């Protein structure tokens, strides 16, 4: 590899799959949206990891009530996940050409995958952090083992013995808060093909960086009212968006895309400003999916 290729490899560039309409809006407004993890495509989001608490308790042998009455704790957990403030997240994939991603998130393959320089994004605001998603069950178990949850479980077991359901709810809530970040970055292994990386944003901030990160906003999906926050990346636009991969069923006209990117101020153009599909810069920054999908 030459120096330029090594520099490109060292960059942490991950991909946001989306429809052409979403891509257009992201580029036009220089805005990325962070959503609530409970509104993602995995219905067991967060709950998946918290279920490992029971496995931990079962192996300890001393948490008899927790093991026998887990159904009650599980019910409390489901209630609490509707009440608690989760980090807002932006979902990326570490791969730019995954068929399941095209199908699920990019208008059934007609959309694009936006290559985002994660290092530059994380430097942009101290409200943001990044995490690779952990799919391996053994690694998830190790996380639970290393989180020192025995003190929390002791208190929960004590509330069972005292038959104090109100306090039980509070103790379970405290335990969930202790495991919150880990619960957001651990997923069902069946989703491993997505190879996901998440940008996390603090759920509450009394002095938000309003020119960088919005306060909480709301939208609907015709069924629910959903909270979200926005990243305003105009100041780092040209160092943030590294490339674009065109979906396998894309109807995008190359020249129109070139004109749009030129209008946006991107330098993925020939030196003389003329359209050429063979231009080195264009081929380096605008890639085509190799998925044979129709």
C-alpha positions as CSV (number, residue, x, y, z in Angstrom):
1,X,0.0,0.0,0.0
2,X,1.2,3.5,-0.8
3,X,1.1,6.3,1.9
4,X,-2.2,7.6,0.7
5,X,-3.9,4.2,0.9
6,X,-2.4,3.5,4.4
7,X,-3.8,6.9,5.6
8,X,-7.2,5.9,4.2
9,X,-7.0,2.5,6.0
10,X,-6.1,4.1,9.3
11,X,-9.2,6.4,9.2
12,X,-12.2,5.0,11.0
13,X,-14.8,5.3,8.2
14,X,-18.2,3.6,9.0
15,X,-21.4,3.7,7.0
16,X,-24.9,5.0,7.4
17,X,-27.3,3.2,5.1
18,X,-30.3,5.3,4.1
19,X,-32.7,6.1,1.3
20,X,-31.9,8.7,-1.4
21,X,-34.4,11.1,0.2
22,X,-32.7,10.8,3.6
23,X,-29.2,11.1,2.0
24,X,-30.4,14.3,0.2
25,X,-31.8,15.8,3.4
26,X,-28.6,14.9,5.4
27,X,-26.4,16.6,2.8
28,X,-28.7,19.6,2.3
29,X,-29.1,20.4,6.0
30,X,-25.7,19.0,7.3
31,X,-27.7,17.2,10.0
32,X,-27.5,13.6,11.4
33,X,-30.3,12.3,13.6
34,X,-29.8,10.4,16.8
35,X,-32.7,8.1,17.9
36,X,-33.9,6.2,20.9
37,X,-32.5,2.6,20.9
38,X,-36.0,1.3,21.8
39,X,-37.3,2.4,18.4
40,X,-34.7,0.3,16.5
41,X,-35.4,-2.8,14.4
42,X,-34.5,-5.3,17.1
43,X,-37.5,-5.7,19.4
44,X,-35.3,-7.2,22.1
45,X,-33.0,-4.1,22.1
46,X,-31.6,-3.5,25.6
47,X,-33.8,-6.3,27.1
48,X,-31.4,-8.9,25.4
49,X,-28.5,-7.9,27.6
50,X,-30.5,-7.4,30.8
51,X,-31.7,-11.0,30.6
52,X,-28.1,-12.1,31.3
53,X,-28.7,-10.9,34.9
54,X,-30.8,-14.0,35.5
55,X,-28.1,-16.3,34.2
56,X,-25.6,-14.6,36.5
57,X,-28.0,-14.9,39.5
58,X,-28.7,-18.6,38.7
59,X,-25.0,-19.5,38.8
60,X,-24.5,-17.7,42.2
61,X,-27.0,-20.0,43.9
62,X,-27.6,-17.4,46.6
63,X,-30.2,-15.4,44.8
64,X,-33.1,-17.9,45.1
65,X,-35.9,-15.3,44.9
66,X,-34.4,-13.6,41.9
67,X,-34.1,-16.9,40.1
68,X,-37.6,-18.1,41.0
69,X,-39.4,-14.8,40.5
70,X,-37.5,-13.5,37.5
71,X,-40.9,-13.1,35.7
72,X,-41.6,-10.3,38.1
73,X,-38.2,-8.6,37.7
74,X,-38.6,-9.0,33.9
75,X,-42.0,-7.2,34.1
76,X,-40.4,-4.4,36.1
77,X,-37.5,-4.1,33.6
78,X,-40.0,-3.7,30.7
79,X,-41.8,-1.0,32.6
80,X,-38.6,0.8,33.5
81,X,-37.2,0.8,29.9
82,X,-40.3,2.9,29.0
83,X,-39.4,5.4,31.8
84,X,-35.7,5.7,31.9
85,X,-33.5,8.1,29.8
86,X,-31.5,6.2,27.3
87,X,-28.5,7.6,25.3
88,X,-29.6,8.7,21.8
89,X,-27.8,6.7,19.1
90,X,-26.7,6.9,15.5
91,X,-26.3,3.5,13.9
92,X,-23.5,2.8,11.5
93,X,-22.1,-0.3,9.9
94,X,-18.3,-1.0,9.6
95,X,-19.0,-2.4,6.1
96,X,-20.2,-0.4,3.1
97,X,-21.8,-3.2,1.0
98,X,-23.9,-5.6,3.1
99,X,-27.0,-6.9,1.3
100,X,-29.1,-7.1,4.5
101,X,-28.3,-3.5,5.2
102,X,-29.3,-2.5,1.7
103,X,-32.6,-4.3,2.1
104,X,-33.4,-3.1,5.6
105,X,-32.2,0.5,5.7
106,X,-31.5,1.8,2.2
107,X,-34.9,1.5,0.5
108,X,-34.5,-2.1,-0.5
109,X,-31.1,-1.4,-2.3
110,X,-32.1,1.8,-4.1
111,X,-30.4,4.1,-1.5
112,X,-26.9,4.8,-0.5
113,X,-24.4,4.2,2.3
114,X,-22.7,7.4,3.5
115,X,-19.1,7.0,4.6
116,X,-18.6,8.9,7.8
117,X,-15.3,9.7,9.4
118,X,-16.0,8.6,13.0
119,X,-12.9,10.1,14.5
120,X,-13.8,13.5,13.2
121,X,-17.3,13.1,14.4
122,X,-16.3,12.2,18.0
123,X,-13.9,15.1,18.1
124,X,-16.7,17.4,17.2
125,X,-18.6,17.3,20.5
126,X,-17.9,16.1,24.0
127,X,-21.5,14.9,24.2
128,X,-20.7,12.1,21.8
129,X,-19.0,8.7,22.3
130,X,-18.5,5.7,20.1
131,X,-18.9,2.0,20.7
132,X,-18.6,-1.2,18.7
133,X,-21.6,-3.4,19.1
134,X,-20.8,-6.6,21.0
135,X,-22.6,-9.7,19.7
136,X,-20.6,-12.6,21.2
137,X,-22.5,-14.1,24.1
138,X,-19.3,-15.0,26.0
139,X,-18.1,-11.4,25.8
140,X,-21.5,-10.2,27.0
141,X,-21.3,-12.6,30.0
142,X,-17.8,-11.3,30.8
143,X,-19.2,-7.8,30.9
144,X,-21.9,-8.8,33.4
145,X,-19.2,-10.6,35.5
146,X,-17.0,-7.5,35.5
147,X,-19.8,-5.0,36.4
148,X,-19.8,-5.9,40.2
149,X,-23.6,-6.3,40.4
150,X,-23.6,-8.5,43.5
151,X,-24.4,-5.5,45.7
152,X,-27.4,-4.6,43.6
153,X,-28.6,-8.2,43.6
154,X,-28.2,-8.4,47.4
155,X,-30.6,-5.5,47.8
156,X,-33.1,-6.9,45.3
157,X,-33.0,-10.3,47.1
158,X,-33.6,-8.4,50.4
159,X,-36.7,-6.7,49.1
160,X,-38.1,-10.0,48.0
161,X,-37.6,-11.3,51.5
162,X,-39.3,-8.2,52.9
163,X,-42.1,-8.5,50.4
164,X,-41.6,-4.8,49.5
165,X,-42.6,-4.5,45.9
166,X,-42.3,-0.6,45.8
167,X,-38.7,-0.8,46.9
168,X,-38.1,-3.7,44.6
169,X,-39.0,-1.5,41.6
170,X,-36.5,1.2,42.8
171,X,-33.7,-1.3,43.3
172,X,-34.2,-2.8,39.8
173,X,-34.1,0.7,38.4
174,X,-30.8,1.4,40.1
175,X,-29.4,-1.9,38.6
176,X,-30.5,-1.0,35.1
177,X,-29.0,2.5,35.4
178,X,-25.7,0.8,36.4
179,X,-25.8,-1.4,33.2
180,X,-27.3,1.2,30.8
181,X,-24.4,1.8,28.5
182,X,-23.6,-1.9,28.2
183,X,-27.2,-2.7,27.5
184,X,-27.2,-0.2,24.6
185,X,-24.1,-1.7,23.0
186,X,-24.8,-5.5,23.3
187,X,-27.1,-7.2,20.8
188,X,-28.6,-10.5,19.8
189,X,-25.9,-12.5,17.9
190,X,-28.4,-13.0,15.0
191,X,-27.7,-9.3,14.1
192,X,-24.0,-9.8,13.8
193,X,-24.0,-9.5,10.0
194,X,-24.7,-5.8,10.5
195,X,-21.3,-5.3,12.1
196,X,-22.7,-2.2,13.8
197,X,-21.0,0.7,15.4
198,X,-22.9,3.2,17.5
199,X,-22.5,6.9,18.2
200,X,-24.0,7.6,21.6
201,X,-25.2,11.0,22.8
202,X,-26.0,12.0,26.4
203,X,-29.8,11.8,26.9
204,X,-30.0,14.9,29.0
205,X,-27.7,18.0,29.1
206,X,-28.7,21.3,30.7
207,X,-26.1,23.2,28.7
208,X,-26.2,21.5,25.3
209,X,-23.9,22.6,22.5
210,X,-26.8,24.0,20.6
211,X,-24.7,24.8,17.5
212,X,-23.5,21.2,17.4
213,X,-26.1,19.0,19.2
214,X,-29.8,19.9,19.4
215,X,-32.1,19.6,22.4
216,X,-34.6,16.7,22.3
217,X,-37.0,17.0,19.4
218,X,-40.0,14.9,18.4
219,X,-41.3,13.2,15.3
220,X,-44.0,10.7,14.4
221,X,-43.9,7.5,12.3
222,X,-47.7,7.6,11.8
223,X,-48.0,5.3,14.9
224,X,-45.8,6.7,17.6
225,X,-44.3,9.9,18.9
226,X,-40.6,9.5,18.9
227,X,-37.9,11.6,20.6
228,X,-34.6,12.4,18.8
229,X,-31.6,14.7,18.9
230,X,-29.7,16.1,15.9
231,X,-26.0,16.7,15.1
232,X,-25.3,19.9,13.2
233,X,-22.1,19.1,11.3
234,X,-21.9,21.9,8.8
235,X,-18.6,23.1,10.3
236,X,-16.9,19.8,9.6
237,X,-19.0,18.7,6.6
238,X,-16.1,18.1,4.2
239,X,-13.9,16.2,6.7
240,X,-16.9,14.2,8.0
241,X,-18.4,12.8,4.8
242,X,-15.6,10.7,3.2
243,X,-17.4,8.8,0.5
244,X,-20.6,7.4,-0.8
245,X,-21.5,3.8,-1.8
246,X,-24.4,3.5,-4.3
247,X,-26.9,0.8,-3.7
248,X,-27.3,-2.3,-6.0
249,X,-30.8,-1.2,-7.2
250,X,-30.0,2.5,-7.4
251,X,-31.7,4.7,-10.0
252,X,-29.4,7.6,-9.3
253,X,-28.1,9.4,-12.4
254,X,-24.3,9.8,-12.0
255,X,-24.1,13.2,-13.6
256,X,-27.0,14.5,-11.5
257,X,-25.3,13.2,-8.4
258,X,-22.0,14.8,-9.5
259,X,-23.9,18.2,-10.0
260,X,-25.5,17.8,-6.5
261,X,-22.1,17.1,-4.8
262,X,-20.5,20.0,-6.7
263,X,-23.4,22.2,-5.5
264,X,-22.7,21.0,-1.9
265,X,-19.0,22.0,-2.2
266,X,-17.5,18.6,-2.2
267,X,-14.1,18.2,-3.9
268,X,-14.8,14.8,-5.4
269,X,-14.5,16.3,-8.8
270,X,-12.0,16.5,-11.6
271,X,-9.6,19.4,-11.5
272,X,-11.1,21.1,-14.6
273,X,-14.6,20.8,-13.1
274,X,-15.9,18.6,-15.9
275,X,-18.0,15.4,-15.5
276,X,-16.1,12.2,-16.0
277,X,-17.1,8.8,-14.6
278,X,-13.5,7.7,-15.0
279,X,-12.1,10.6,-12.9
280,X,-9.7,9.3,-10.2
281,X,-11.3,11.4,-7.4
282,X,-14.8,10.4,-8.4
283,X,-13.9,6.6,-8.4
284,X,-12.1,7.0,-5.1
285,X,-15.0,8.6,-3.3
286,X,-18.2,7.3,-5.1
287,X,-18.3,3.5,-5.0
288,X,-20.8,1.1,-6.5
289,X,-22.3,-1.9,-4.6
290,X,-21.1,-5.2,-5.9
291,X,-24.3,-7.0,-4.6
292,X,-26.1,-8.8,-7.5
293,X,-29.6,-8.0,-6.1
294,X,-32.7,-7.0,-8.0
